Amino acid sequence: ELVESGGGSVESGGSLRLSCKVNRESDPTYCMGWFRQVPGKEREGIATIESDGTARYAESMRDRFSISQNTAKRIMFLQMNDLKPEDSATYYCAADRQLPKVLVPLLGTEQPVCDPTRSFTFWGQGTQVSVSA
């Protein structure tokens, strides 16, 4: 189970830090990500992070958003700075198991790159962010 928190209302230019808690025994290798969605629009990928700390961002999100994690506490974070009204959305975290990278070529299998364009199996319920002008 993934549980997001940290959403709320903030004025333009403000900051918020979202958290995503993994409430189960997590796999040793994984890909997790943050997404957002506005009603009536497609879900938008923000950033992903792997168990080894590798982070990737959607190009438009790179400047103001920062993804991180506390692996010991099984929590993923999204630091959002200089928020704008257009950042108002429901923010979701997602997760998927991954094979250890060293095994992928040995097994002759393929694994999707952990980036904001990939699909995920497990999703949280979302946390609302509202940014006023």
N, C-alpha and C positions, 0 to 999 in steps of 0.2 A: 504494500500500500504506500502511495505517495501522498504526502500532505503538505500543501503550500500554505504559507503565511507571510505576513508582512505587507500585504496590500493596504490601500487606504486612499485618502484624499490629500492632495498636496497642490500647492500653487505652482504655476509655471516657474521653472528654474530650480525647483526643489529636488530633493533626492529621496529615494526609497531603497531599502534592501529587502529583497524577497528571499524566503527560505523554503527549501523543499526537504522534508524529512522522510527518510526511507524507513518505514515501520515494519521491517522484516529483515531477516538475515540476508545481507546483500551478497551478491556474487563477487568473487575476487576481481573479475574483469568485467567492465561494463561501459556503456555509453549513456550519458544523461544529457538532457537538454532543457532549454526554456523556449516557450512559444507564447504567442499572444493572439487573441482573436477579438475582433469587434463584430457585434451582431450584423449579419448580412454580408460579411466579408470573409475571405479565405483566411485560414490560420496562417500565421507568419512565424517563421523560425527566427530565433534571436541568436542563440549560442549553444554550443555543446561542450561537454568536457568528458574525458575518458578517465578510467581508473588510474592511469599513469599521469594524469594531470594535463594531458594535451587538450588545449582549448581551441575551438574554431568559432568564428563569428560570421553572421550575415554581414555583408559589407556595409550596409546602411546602419548597422547597430554598433559597429566597432568603436566609434569615438566616445559614446556616452554610456555604454553598458559593459559590465565586467562580470564574468562568471568565475566562480571559485567553489571550493569544496572543503569540508572537514571530513576526511575519510573515517577517522576514528569515531565520530559521532553520527556518521552516515547522513550528513546534511549537505545540500548543495545551495549555493547562494547566487543571487543576481543583484549586483549593485547597479542602480540606475541613477545617473546624475543629469543635471540640467534638463529635467523633464519638461515636456511640451504637451499641450492639450491633445495633440495627435497620438501621444503615447497612451492615452486612456484606452483601456481594454481589460479583458480577463486574461490573466497570465497563468499559464499552465507549465508544470514540469512533467517530464517524460523520461522513461528509462528502458533500457534493453540490456540483456546479457550480451557479452561478446566473448568470442574465443580469444585466448591469449594470442597476441600477434605472431609469436614465433611458431605457433601451431598451424596458422592458416596455410602457408605454403607446403608444410609437411603433409597436411591432410588433403591438399589439392582442392580446397573449397574456396568459395568467395565469401567475402564479408563486406557489407556496405560500410563506406567511410562514415565515421562518426562526425557528422556535420549537420547544420540546421536544415538541410534538404532531405535528410533520410526520414523514413517512417519509424515509429516506435510502437512497442507493444503495450507498455504500461503507462497510464496517465493519472495525474492527480485531478482533483475536482476544480481547481482553479482558484485564484484570488484576484479580487477586483482592484484595479488601479484607476483613479480618477484624477486628472490634472486640470485645474482651472486656470483660465487665462489671467 
